[in-house]
Amino acid sequence: MQNDDEICQHLAAITDIKQPKDYLCEECIKTHSSWMHLRTCQTCGVTLCCDSSPNTHMTKHFEATGHPVVISAEPGERWLWCYVDDAVKGY
């Protein structure tokens, strides 16, 4: 994992943070599933569940789209994650 001193190009490219529109997983709602934590894609703005959730929708979104960076959509958490480089950065 990279740290802030070795920031990846995907994290460095984020200049405006896309905040979640709603605090729910759009895909879990469709199937009446539950989630643990939420992440918001910094490319398209979709909010989906994290890997601690049964359906891991945000990882599936990354795999399908290649959108590399998400933020935690959890209140009080202020960090970005890059799937490509396995890197994290606070904001």
C-alpha positions in Angstrom: 0.0 0.0 0.0 1.2 3.5 -0.8 1.2 6.3 1.7 0.7 10.1 1.3 4.4 10.5 0.5 4.1 8.3 -2.5 0.7 9.4 -3.8 -0.6 7.7 -6.9 -1.6 9.5 -10.0 -5.3 8.6 -9.6 -5.5 10.1 -6.1 -3.4 13.2 -7.2 -5.9 13.8 -10.0 -8.8 14.3 -7.7 -9.4 18.0 -7.1 -13.1 18.1 -6.3 -14.6 15.5 -3.9 -18.0 14.1 -5.1 -20.1 13.7 -2.0 -22.8 11.0 -1.7 -26.3 12.1 -2.8 -27.9 9.5 -0.6 -26.5 7.3 2.2 -27.6 4.0 0.7 -26.2 1.4 -1.7 -28.1 1.9 -5.0 -27.7 -1.8 -6.0 -28.5 -3.3 -2.6 -31.8 -1.3 -2.6 -32.8 -3.0 -5.9 -32.4 -6.5 -4.4 -33.5 -5.6 -0.8 -30.0 -6.5 0.5 -28.1 -4.9 3.3 -24.7 -3.2 3.5 -22.1 -2.4 6.1 -20.4 0.8 4.8 -20.7 3.0 1.7 -18.2 4.3 -0.8 -18.8 7.0 -3.5 -17.1 6.8 -6.9 -15.1 9.9 -7.7 -15.5 9.4 -11.5 -19.3 9.1 -11.7 -20.6 9.8 -8.2 -22.5 6.5 -7.6 -22.6 5.4 -4.0 -22.3 1.6 -3.4 -21.4 -0.8 -0.6 -17.9 -1.7 0.4 -16.0 -5.0 0.6 -17.2 -5.6 4.2 -20.8 -5.8 2.8 -22.2 -9.1 1.4 -22.4 -7.9 -2.2 -19.3 -5.8 -2.5 -21.0 -3.6 -5.1 -18.3 -0.8 -5.2 -15.5 -3.3 -6.1 -17.8 -4.8 -8.8 -18.4 -1.3 -10.1 -14.6 -0.7 -10.3 -14.1 -4.0 -12.1 -16.9 -3.2 -14.6 -15.9 0.4 -15.2 -12.3 0.9 -14.3 -13.2 4.0 -12.2 -10.2 3.9 -9.8 -11.0 6.2 -6.9 -13.7 6.2 -4.2 -14.2 8.1 -0.9 -15.7 6.7 2.2 -19.3 7.9 2.4 -19.4 7.2 6.1 -20.0 10.3 8.3 -16.8 11.6 9.8 -14.5 9.6 7.5 -12.4 11.7 5.1 -10.3 9.5 2.9 -9.9 8.4 -0.7 -9.0 4.9 -1.9 -7.5 4.0 -5.3 -8.3 0.4 -6.4 -5.6 0.4 -9.1 -2.7 1.3 -6.8 -4.0 0.0 -3.5 -3.4 3.5 -2.1 -5.2 5.7 0.5 -5.1 9.4 1.1 -6.8 11.6 3.6 -8.6 14.8 2.6 
